[in-house]
Amino acid sequence: MRMLMVLGNCVAERLAGLLAGYTPLRGKWNVLPVPVIQRVQVGAETDALAARAARCDLVFSQPLFSYGACNTASLRPLLGGRLVTFSAPNFEAYFPDVLNVPGGGAEERFPPPLEWHSRVIVQCRAAGLPLEEVTEVYVNHVLFRAPAVRRALERTWEKYARREQDVALGTLDMARREYAREALFYTWNHPGERMLASLFAGMLRVLGLTITREAAMREIRNGPWSFGFNSWPIITRYHDLFVFPGREWFRVGGKRVSIEDAAAGYYTYYDFHPHVFAAALKRMAEKTA
């Protein structure tokens, strides 16, 4: 049986699961289990993973740059045509308040509501704003008004195009074509079913199979592959660049959560993790400097 590997982030993990469970591939391709690349230690672990990849008949990989022997530039000479790159999609313009903050480390007593932080909620907490006032500040924030969102869109397209350079299975064209028609992402780096289905269908084409987008979406929804269990608000009331009514809430672990309740979770998290709150303030200062 031929061996196949999918390297990359959580999107890659779901695509590997979809391929492994797709009935027409059974008995023909063995999809090797691979950890999400962020969990692999650079050094001996990435060396071992690259050695496994070199023995595969085909490797799908997102563009990788900081993972030693697993970097795309390192794998390409080893694999040649057996390496097929695919998109690592993200869409920051939907979620301009998202802030990536280093984790709580060994001092973390419990996780935040979601793995990212909100500039708006951090600002509210820093200003001592009562929880009952957070929603009003959040939905009316300047980050979600037309000039700021327009700038965020420009940055998003620029970053997207850079990430898609030399990628065999891309998503940029789809994003440009459809981003304003429907929300293509649940969070800034977790695509919705349509985009995940497009990547899955592209991989199947490489393997000599065809599937409609609708059938691919059914495969996603019939298994644990959707990212819909977590989502971030999309605030569109002050611009018409894209309009998705009814998305002014979080989803955490599959449960719809109001902005105020999510803020309560973050406030509590910061109360118990002042070092993370300090890191968030520092990160925000760096972004605006």
KOLTILO-641584 format. One record per residue (C-alpha): residue number from 1; x, z, y. Coordinates in steps of 0.2 Angstrom, whole numbers, plus 5000, padded with zeros to 4 digits. Layout:
N
pt num:NUM, east:X, up:Z, north:Y
...
END
This chain:
289
pt num:1, east:5000, up:5000, north:5000
pt num:2, east:5006, up:4996, north:5017
pt num:3, east:5011, up:5010, north:5029
pt num:4, east:5004, up:5012, north:5047
pt num:5, east:5008, up:5024, north:5061
pt num:6, east:5000, up:5027, north:5078
pt num:7, east:5011, up:5036, north:5091
pt num:8, east:5005, up:5044, north:5107
pt num:9, east:4994, up:5056, north:5115
pt num:10, east:4976, up:5063, north:5110
pt num:11, east:4970, up:5045, north:5112
pt num:12, east:4982, up:5039, north:5099
pt num:13, east:4977, up:5054, north:5088
pt num:14, east:4959, up:5048, north:5088
pt num:15, east:4963, up:5030, north:5085
pt num:16, east:4973, up:5035, north:5070
pt num:17, east:4958, up:5044, north:5063
pt num:18, east:4947, up:5029, north:5066
pt num:19, east:4959, up:5018, north:5057
pt num:20, east:4961, up:5030, north:5043
pt num:21, east:4942, up:5032, north:5040
pt num:22, east:4938, up:5013, north:5042
pt num:23, east:4931, up:5008, north:5025
pt num:24, east:4938, up:4989, north:5026
pt num:25, east:4956, up:4996, north:5028
pt num:26, east:4955, up:5008, north:5013
pt num:27, east:4967, up:5003, north:4999
pt num:28, east:4976, up:4991, north:5011
pt num:29, east:4984, up:5002, north:5024
pt num:30, east:4990, up:5020, north:5023
pt num:31, east:4988, up:5028, north:5040
pt num:32, east:5002, up:5041, north:5040
pt num:33, east:4997, up:5058, north:5049
pt num:34, east:5007, up:5060, north:5065
pt num:35, east:5006, up:5075, north:5077
pt num:36, east:5002, up:5071, north:5095
pt num:37, east:5018, up:5066, north:5104
pt num:38, east:5018, up:5081, north:5116
pt num:39, east:5019, up:5093, north:5102
pt num:40, east:5035, up:5085, north:5095
pt num:41, east:5051, up:5093, north:5100
pt num:42, east:5064, up:5081, north:5107
pt num:43, east:5079, up:5081, north:5096
pt num:44, east:5078, up:5083, north:5077
pt num:45, east:5059, up:5082, north:5076
pt num:46, east:5058, up:5065, north:5086
pt num:47, east:5073, up:5059, north:5076
pt num:48, east:5064, up:5062, north:5060
pt num:49, east:5048, up:5054, north:5067
pt num:50, east:5057, up:5039, north:5072
pt num:51, east:5065, up:5037, north:5055
pt num:52, east:5047, up:5038, north:5047
pt num:53, east:5041, up:5025, north:5060
pt num:54, east:5056, up:5013, north:5055
pt num:55, east:5050, up:5013, north:5037
pt num:56, east:5032, up:5008, north:5042
pt num:57, east:5025, up:4991, north:5040
pt num:58, east:5017, up:4992, north:5057
pt num:59, east:5018, up:5005, north:5071
pt num:60, east:5005, up:5006, north:5086
pt num:61, east:5013, up:5016, north:5100
pt num:62, east:5008, up:5020, north:5118
pt num:63, east:5023, up:5017, north:5130
pt num:64, east:5034, up:5032, north:5127
pt num:65, east:5048, up:5037, north:5139
pt num:66, east:5053, up:5055, north:5137
pt num:67, east:5053, up:5057, north:5118
pt num:68, east:5071, up:5053, north:5113
pt num:69, east:5072, up:5042, north:5097
pt num:70, east:5053, up:5039, north:5099
pt num:71, east:5054, up:5031, north:5115
pt num:72, east:5047, up:5013, north:5115
pt num:73, east:5064, up:5006, north:5121
pt num:74, east:5072, up:5015, north:5106
pt num:75, east:5059, up:5009, north:5093
pt num:76, east:5058, up:4991, north:5098
pt num:77, east:5075, up:4986, north:5092
pt num:78, east:5072, up:4995, north:5075
pt num:79, east:5054, up:4988, north:5073
pt num:80, east:5054, up:4971, north:5082
pt num:81, east:5037, up:4963, north:5079
pt num:82, east:5031, up:4978, north:5069
pt num:83, east:5029, up:4988, north:5085
pt num:84, east:5013, up:4985, north:5094
pt num:85, east:5011, up:4994, north:5111
pt num:86, east:4994, up:5000, north:5117
pt num:87, east:4987, up:5007, north:5133
pt num:88, east:4988, up:5026, north:5138
pt num:89, east:4973, up:5025, north:5149
pt num:90, east:4969, up:5036, north:5164
pt num:91, east:4958, up:5035, north:5179
pt num:92, east:4963, up:5048, north:5192
pt num:93, east:4951, up:5040, north:5206
pt num:94, east:4936, up:5048, north:5197
pt num:95, east:4943, up:5065, north:5197
pt num:96, east:4954, up:5067, north:5213
pt num:97, east:4953, up:5086, north:5213
pt num:98, east:4961, up:5087, north:5196
pt num:99, east:4978, up:5097, north:5196
pt num:100, east:4990, up:5098, north:5182
pt num:101, east:4998, up:5115, north:5182
pt num:102, east:5011, up:5121, north:5169
pt num:103, east:5003, up:5132, north:5155
pt num:104, east:5003, up:5151, north:5156
pt num:105, east:5016, up:5152, north:5142
pt num:106, east:5019, up:5168, north:5132
pt num:107, east:5010, up:5178, north:5146
pt num:108, east:4994, up:5169, north:5144
pt num:109, east:4980, up:5180, north:5138
pt num:110, east:4966, up:5167, north:5136
pt num:111, east:4965, up:5149, north:5141
pt num:112, east:4956, up:5142, north:5157
pt num:113, east:4939, up:5134, north:5155
pt num:114, east:4948, up:5116, north:5153
pt num:115, east:4966, up:5112, north:5152
pt num:116, east:4967, up:5106, north:5170
pt num:117, east:4964, up:5114, north:5186
pt num:118, east:4954, up:5109, north:5202
pt num:119, east:4962, up:5108, north:5219
pt num:120, east:4945, up:5113, north:5226
pt num:121, east:4942, up:5128, north:5216
pt num:122, east:4960, up:5134, north:5219
pt num:123, east:4957, up:5132, north:5237
pt num:124, east:4941, up:5142, north:5236
pt num:125, east:4950, up:5156, north:5226
pt num:126, east:4964, up:5156, north:5239
pt num:127, east:4952, up:5158, north:5253
pt num:128, east:4942, up:5172, north:5245
pt num:129, east:4926, up:5162, north:5244
pt num:130, east:4912, up:5170, north:5235
pt num:131, east:4907, up:5161, north:5219
pt num:132, east:4890, up:5157, north:5225
pt num:133, east:4897, up:5146, north:5239
pt num:134, east:4909, up:5136, north:5228
pt num:135, east:4897, up:5122, north:5223
pt num:136, east:4893, up:5118, north:5241
pt num:137, east:4911, up:5117, north:5246
pt num:138, east:4915, up:5107, north:5230
pt num:139, east:4902, up:5093, north:5231
pt num:140, east:4905, up:5091, north:5250
pt num:141, east:4924, up:5091, north:5249
pt num:142, east:4934, up:5078, north:5259
pt num:143, east:4942, up:5073, north:5243
pt num:144, east:4926, up:5065, north:5237
pt num:145, east:4922, up:5055, north:5254
pt num:146, east:4925, up:5037, north:5255
pt num:147, east:4942, up:5036, north:5264
pt num:148, east:4950, up:5048, north:5252
pt num:149, east:4942, up:5040, north:5236
pt num:150, east:4948, up:5023, north:5243
pt num:151, east:4966, up:5029, north:5244
pt num:152, east:4964, up:5037, north:5226
pt num:153, east:4958, up:5020, north:5219
pt num:154, east:4973, up:5011, north:5227
pt num:155, east:4984, up:5024, north:5219
pt num:156, east:4975, up:5023, north:5202
pt num:157, east:4976, up:5004, north:5201
pt num:158, east:4995, up:5005, north:5206
pt num:159, east:4999, up:5018, north:5192
pt num:160, east:4988, up:5009, north:5180
pt num:161, east:4997, up:4992, north:5182
pt num:162, east:5014, up:5001, north:5180
pt num:163, east:5008, up:5009, north:5164
pt num:164, east:5001, up:4993, north:5157
pt num:165, east:5017, up:4983, north:5159
pt num:166, east:5022, up:4974, north:5143
pt num:167, east:5008, up:4983, north:5134
pt num:168, east:5000, up:4972, north:5120
pt num:169, east:4983, up:4980, north:5119
pt num:170, east:4979, up:4985, north:5137
pt num:171, east:4964, up:4992, north:5146
pt num:172, east:4967, up:4988, north:5164
pt num:173, east:4957, up:4972, north:5164
pt num:174, east:4942, up:4981, north:5157
pt num:175, east:4944, up:4996, north:5169
pt num:176, east:4944, up:4984, north:5184
pt num:177, east:4929, up:4974, north:5177
pt num:178, east:4918, up:4989, north:5173
pt num:179, east:4924, up:5005, north:5182
pt num:180, east:4910, up:5004, north:5195
pt num:181, east:4896, up:5000, north:5182
pt num:182, east:4898, up:5016, north:5172
pt num:183, east:4909, up:5031, north:5170
pt num:184, east:4923, up:5025, north:5159
pt num:185, east:4931, up:5042, north:5157
pt num:186, east:4926, up:5060, north:5153
pt num:187, east:4942, up:5067, north:5162
pt num:188, east:4956, up:5059, north:5170
pt num:189, east:4965, up:5055, north:5154
pt num:190, east:4951, up:5055, north:5141
pt num:191, east:4942, up:5039, north:5140
pt num:192, east:4924, up:5036, north:5135
pt num:193, east:4917, up:5028, north:5120
pt num:194, east:4918, up:5010, north:5127
pt num:195, east:4936, up:5011, north:5131
pt num:196, east:4941, up:5019, north:5115
pt num:197, east:4931, up:5006, north:5106
pt num:198, east:4940, up:4992, north:5115
pt num:199, east:4957, up:4999, north:5109
pt num:200, east:4950, up:5002, north:5091
pt num:201, east:4944, up:4984, north:5090
pt num:202, east:4961, up:4977, north:5097
pt num:203, east:4970, up:4987, north:5083
pt num:204, east:4958, up:4980, north:5070
pt num:205, east:4962, up:4962, north:5077
pt num:206, east:4980, up:4965, north:5074
pt num:207, east:4976, up:4970, north:5056
pt num:208, east:4966, up:4954, north:5054
pt num:209, east:4949, up:4961, north:5055
pt num:210, east:4935, up:4960, north:5068
pt num:211, east:4922, up:4972, north:5074
pt num:212, east:4910, up:4971, north:5089
pt num:213, east:4911, up:4984, north:5102
pt num:214, east:4894, up:4991, north:5097
pt num:215, east:4900, up:4994, north:5079
pt num:216, east:4916, up:5001, north:5085
pt num:217, east:4906, up:5014, north:5096
pt num:218, east:4896, up:5018, north:5081
pt num:219, east:4912, up:5022, north:5071
pt num:220, east:4917, up:5034, north:5086
pt num:221, east:4900, up:5043, north:5087
pt num:222, east:4898, up:5045, north:5069
pt num:223, east:4914, up:5055, north:5068
pt num:224, east:4924, up:5068, north:5078
pt num:225, east:4932, up:5055, north:5089
pt num:226, east:4923, up:5056, north:5105
pt num:227, east:4930, up:5065, north:5120
pt num:228, east:4913, up:5070, north:5126
pt num:229, east:4914, up:5088, north:5122
pt num:230, east:4924, up:5091, north:5138
pt num:231, east:4920, up:5082, north:5155
pt num:232, east:4925, up:5084, north:5173
pt num:233, east:4913, up:5082, north:5188
pt num:234, east:4912, up:5065, north:5196
pt num:235, east:4906, up:5067, north:5214
pt num:236, east:4899, up:5051, north:5222
pt num:237, east:4887, up:5056, north:5235
pt num:238, east:4898, up:5051, north:5250
pt num:239, east:4904, up:5034, north:5245
pt num:240, east:4897, up:5018, north:5236
pt num:241, east:4914, up:5013, north:5228
pt num:242, east:4906, up:5019, north:5211
pt num:243, east:4890, up:5029, north:5209
pt num:244, east:4886, up:5039, north:5194
pt num:245, east:4871, up:5051, north:5199
pt num:246, east:4869, up:5067, north:5189
pt num:247, east:4888, up:5070, north:5185
pt num:248, east:4890, up:5085, north:5197
pt num:249, east:4894, up:5097, north:5182
pt num:250, east:4907, up:5101, north:5170
pt num:251, east:4906, up:5101, north:5151
pt num:252, east:4916, up:5114, north:5141
pt num:253, east:4917, up:5114, north:5122
pt num:254, east:4901, up:5103, north:5122
pt num:255, east:4891, up:5114, north:5133
pt num:256, east:4885, up:5108, north:5151
pt num:257, east:4892, up:5120, north:5164
pt num:258, east:4888, up:5121, north:5182
pt num:259, east:4901, up:5120, north:5195
pt num:260, east:4898, up:5138, north:5200
pt num:261, east:4900, up:5144, north:5182
pt num:262, east:4916, up:5134, north:5179
pt num:263, east:4923, up:5141, north:5195
pt num:264, east:4919, up:5159, north:5188
pt num:265, east:4929, up:5155, north:5173
pt num:266, east:4944, up:5149, north:5183
pt num:267, east:4942, up:5164, north:5195
pt num:268, east:4943, up:5176, north:5180
pt num:269, east:4957, up:5166, north:5173
pt num:270, east:4967, up:5167, north:5189
pt num:271, east:4963, up:5186, north:5190
pt num:272, east:4972, up:5189, north:5173
pt num:273, east:4986, up:5175, north:5176
pt num:274, east:4992, up:5177, north:5194
pt num:275, east:5008, up:5167, north:5189
pt num:276, east:4997, up:5152, north:5185
pt num:277, east:4988, up:5153, north:5201
pt num:278, east:5004, up:5154, north:5211
pt num:279, east:5010, up:5139, north:5201
pt num:280, east:4994, up:5130, north:5206
pt num:281, east:4997, up:5134, north:5224
pt num:282, east:5015, up:5128, north:5223
pt num:283, east:5010, up:5112, north:5215
pt num:284, east:4996, up:5108, north:5228
pt num:285, east:5009, up:5111, north:5242
pt num:286, east:5021, up:5099, north:5234
pt num:287, east:5008, up:5086, north:5232
pt num:288, east:5004, up:5087, north:5251
pt num:289, east:5022, up:5089, north:5257
END
